[in-house]
Each structure stands twice: as C-alpha cells, then as structure tokens.
C-alpha cells in the first residue's frame, strides 16, 4: 500500500382484495319449511390484527428518535425531506427488533432521555437475535458533500500536479515517488521500503479529477479505482486513501464544521460541540494552539455512549483544516 493512509427501499404495494362470494339465493322456498331459512352472514374481509402494546411503543420511539436527531442534522446540513422522515420513522426492522426486546430493556429504552443513545446505554443489542438500528443519513450530510467538477475544471486540477512528487511515510520508513504527466498519466512510480524497492507495491497508472477535493487513482495492472481525499497548496498536495482522513477548506475560523474520523466538530464563536452521524450532540472543548511552529485546532468531547473522552487534532495548512494523520502520512512534496 502506498504511503497515503490506511486504506431504496422498494415501495410496498397493496393488492386488491377479492370480494367474498355472495351466498346463493334460492328462488323458491322448500315446501316443508314453515319458517324462513336462517340468514347467511356475509364476511366482508378479515379485521386487521390489533397492534400490540410493544409495537406501538417502538413506533413511538422511532418518532422520538427522529425529533431528537433534528438539531444535530441541522448542524450537519443533512438533506431532510418527507421521504427521509417516512423511511426513518417507519423502519419496520427497528420495530420488529424493538418489539421483541425483553421487558427491562424496552423499559430502559422507553425511559432514555435520547432513545438514539439509549440503544447503547441500555445494551439492547447484547444477546439479541436481530440488532436494533436506525436509518443512516451519511450520504445526505451536506458538510461532506463534494461538488462534481466539469471536465475543464478537472483538467486544471490535473495540470496543477504535473511533475515529480515525493511522499515520506516516516513511521513506516516508506518513500513513494510519482511522476505525473499530461492529463493525469503517471509516467513513473516507485515505492521504497527502508531505502530498497518494496516487494509488489501498489502503483498508479492514471489520475482523474471529476469531483471537488477528490482524486481518483487507477491502479496499474488492475481494473480497480480508488477515491482519494485531496487538496493542493503551493508545492505540496495531500492525497489519502483512508476515508476517515480528510481536509476541510474553512473561510471563517470563527464558525465552521469539520470532521475527525466519524465525529463532526461544530465551532461557533468560541462554542464547540461534537456531533455524530446519528445527530447526537455532545458538548466539547476546543482550542487553537501552535505546535512546533504549526497552528493546530484541538478538541475533546465525550458522548453518553463513550467510556472516556475522545480527542482530535487538525493541522492548519493555509485555510485547510487537515486531519492530523492525513498531514503526517499523505503529504507529497514537489521534487
């Protein structure tokens, strides 16, 4: 591996129910009958089964979860619409798993201040045959949205990285060199391990750019491609294969949202909050500092489900907030 980082529901249709056959009507009464024949009762269709108490409680919990997630979704710029709300609040898999919970676990979930975190704090999935889970919204998070690039703009990105570039992954004692020619063609590439050619390294053949802040690498002798988190500044560019590592261009350092691994950090006039992709918000402490001449942004937080505090660090490169690991292992310098 290169020194770049560690690597719709279908609509339910309702069929037309066949009308029950009507009983035959006799046109003549039997001669021996002295009283009218008994009236035959016609069934118009089976009544729906009564909804169990647990099922209703679980449906109510989905609605409560949806409402609890909205403040966090707003901060993450999640694209919320009626279709998503329906998908989220009518999650039949959640309802089925929830209704099957032991009484004490369902009671715990019902009493939880936030039923989203209650899934973990009430340990509802421990020993469960079917795990309880909510509909994910990762593909709707606006903070992580990257606009498509026109061919013209993509060509400009590729032109900006023509030349020979070297990446030093110090901790692995691995050095990667790419020589990039016209239209993203990689004309030469080497990977050294401890100063010697690495055995069977992954080598790129072509780079393409069709999305903002992303590069696609087409690997040599393979039909596979991989998307890299990417940005360029001066005589350096950063390209990481690890989706957890990313860089965010920030125009206003007094108000912004950046991601660190799977946690988003929202900074607004000194107030700092941590938000996860489920919309759960936790208070955080954030600060700017200088470390060995480099400006950094640090944060610390703890979600109700965490066993201890979490910490993050972004390195500021120009107006980019760069995940610390991306800064350390995914930087290419022009030779």
N, C-alpha and C positions, 0 to 999 in steps of 0.2 A: 504493500500500500504506500502511496506517496505521502510525503510529509504534509498532508493537508488537513489532518484531523481524522478521528476515528469514523472510520467510515459509516336508490329512491324507492322508496318503498313503493310497490305497486298499489294501485287504488283498489280497494275492496269493493266488489260489485255485489249487488243484491239480486238474486234470481227472482223471477215471477213465480209466485206460489200457485199451483194448480188448484182451482176451486173444487171442493169436495163434491163428489157425485150426489145429486139430489135423489132421495128415495123415490122409487117408482110409485105412482099414484094409480090406485085401482079405479076403474071407471064404473064398476058395479059392486055392490055390497053382497057378501055371501048371504045366501038365503037363510042360513041358520043363525046368523048373527042378530041379536036383539039389541045390542049396544054398539055404538060406533067403535071401530078398531082404535087401539091406543095411538096417540100421536107419536110419530117418529121424530126424535130430536136430531137436528142437523148441526154438526160441528162446523164452525166457520174457520177453524185453524187453532193449533195449539197455542196456549198462552206462553209468553216468554218466562223462563225460569226467573224467580226472584233473585235479585242481586244480593250476594252475601254481604254481611257487615264488613268483613275484611276487604273485599273488593272495593267497596265504596271508600273505606279509609285509605286504601292505596291510591285510588284515583284522586282523592283529595290531597294526598301527599305530593303527587305529581304537580298539581296546580300550585301548591305551596312552594315547591322547589322552583318552579318557573318564575314565580313572583320574587323569590329570594335571589335569583340569578340576575335579575334585570339591572340593578345598579352596576354590577361588575361587567355585564355585557355592554352597557353603555360606555364605560371607560375603555373597553377593548374595541369599541366601534364594531360590534357584532351586527351583521345584517339581519335584523329581526323582522319577520313578517308573519302573516296569518298561517302560512304553510308550515313554518318552523314551529310556531306555537302549537299547532294541531299535532304535529309529529312528536313534539316533546311531551305534551300533556295527555296524549292518547297512546302512550307507549305500552302496548299490550304485554311485552316481555317483562317490563318492570312490574306491571300489575300482577301478572301471574306469579313471578318470583316473590313479590312482596306479600301477596295473599297467602302464600304457603309458609311464611315465617312462623317460628314459634311465638307464642303469645307475648313472652317477655321482650323479645327483640322487636316485635311490631309496636309494642307499647313504648319502648325506648325511642324508636324512630318517630313515632307519633308525637312524643313529648319534646323531641330535639328542637332547639331554637332554630336551627337550619337543617332541614332534612337532607340537604346535599352532603354536608359534612357528617351527618348522622349515620350515613351508610358505613363510614369507617369507625366513628366513635362508638356506635352501637354494635360493631362487629357482626353485622347482619350476614356477611358473606362467608363467615367462618363455618365450615362444615355444610354449607348449603349446596344442594344438587344443582341449582341454577343461580348464577350470580346476579345480584341486583345492580343495574347500571342505568345511567341516564343517556339521553341522546347527545352525542358530541357536536360541538359547533366549531371545531378547529378550522374547517375550510371556510368559515364565514367571518373570521376575525380580521377586521379591517386594518388593525395595526400591522399585521404581517402581509397584507396584500401587496403584490408587486405588479405594476402595470406592464402590459405587453409592449414590446418595442417594435417599431417599424423596421423594415429591412435596412433602410438608410441609417437609422439610429444604431441598429445592431452592428452595422459595418463600421460606424465611428468608434464603437467600443473596441472592436477587434483591432482597428488601426492603432488605437492608443496603446495597445500592449504588444506591438511588433517589437522584436528584439530578443535578447537573451536574458533570462531571469533565473535567479538562484534562490532556492528556499533551504534554509538551515534549520533542521529539527534537532536542536542541540541535545535535548534529553534522550533522544534515540541515536544520536551520533549519525544522523542520516542527512544527506545533502541531495537535493533534486534540482536538476537544471533543465529548463525548457527553452528552446529557441523557436520563437513564433514568427511565422512569415505572413504573407498576404492572406487575407480572408480567413484568418484563424488557423491556417495549416501549421501543425507543429513539425518542423523540419528536422529537429533533433531533440532527443531527451535522454537523460541518464539519471540513474539513482545510485549513489554511493553509500555504502554502509561501512563505517569505520575506515573510510578512505578507499575502499575497494568496491568494484561493481557489485551491486546487490543481485542475488540469485533470483531470477524470474520476477523482475519488478513490473508493476503496472505502469505502462507507458501510454501517453495520449497521442492520438493521431490528428485530431481536429477539435477546435473550439468554436462554438457558436454562441450567439447572444440574441435571444428573442424575448427577454424579459428583464425588467429593471432590477438591478442589483443581483443578477444571477448570470452564471456562465454554464454552458453545457459542455462537458468533455466527452468526446467519442473515443473510446479506448481502442488502441491498436490491436489487430488480430481478434476483434470481438465486435459483435453487433450491438453491444450494450452502450448506453449513455448514462451519465450521472450529472445531476444538477449541483452546482457549487454555489454557496453563498459568496458573493463577490463585491468588491469595490476597489477603486484605484485612486491613489492620491500621490502626486509628484512622481518620484522614481520608485514607487512601491505599489504593488497590488496585493490584495488578500483574497485567497480562494480556499474555501474549506468544504470538504465532502460531508462533514458532520452537520446534520440539520439542526442540532442543538446550538451550534455556534453560529452567530450572525452579527451583523453590524447594522446600526440604525443611524441614518442621517438626521441630525437634530438641528433645527433652525433657531429654536428658542430654548436655551438651557434653564429657563425658569419654569417651563411647562413642557413635559414630554412623557412618552411611554416607550420603554424599551423592554426587550425580553432577555431573560437569562435562563438558559435551559428551558423548562416548561413554566416558568413564573414570569409574569409581567410586572414591571415596576413603574408606577404612575407617580410622577413628581410634579407638584403644582404649587409654586410659590413657597417652597420650603416644606409643605406637607407631602408625606410619602406613604404610599400604600402598595401592598403586594396583592396581585390578583392572579388566580389560576384560570385555566381554560373552562372550568365549570362555573365561573362567575363568582367564586368565593373571594371575599376581600379580607385582608388582614392588615393591621397597622404595621408600618415599617419605619425604621430609622435609616436615613440616607445622608450622605455627605460627600463633598468633593475634597480631594486631597492631592498632594503631589508626592509621588514616589520615585525617587532617583531621577528627578527632573521631568517626570512624565505625569500629566494630570490624569487622575482616575476618579471614577464615581463608584462609591461603595454603598451597599445596602445590607440590612439584616432584618429578618422577619420570622414569624412562626405561625403557621396555620394551625387550627384546632386539631388537625389530624397528625401534626408533626410531633416527633418525640423530643425534638430540640430545635434550637434556632438554626436558620439557614443564612448563608452569606453569599454575596455576589460581588464581582468587581468588573467594571468595564474600563477599558483604556480609551482615552480620548485621542483620536488621530484626526486632526483638523476638526471638522464638525461631525465626525462619526463617533458613535459610542460602540466600541468593539468588545465583544466577549473576550475576557482575558485569555482563554485557551486559544481562540482564533488569532489573537495578537501574537501569542507565543509560538504557535506552530504552523500557521498558514500564511506567513508573510513572504512574499517574493520581492527580492531587490534586483534592480536592473544592473546588469554586469557592465 
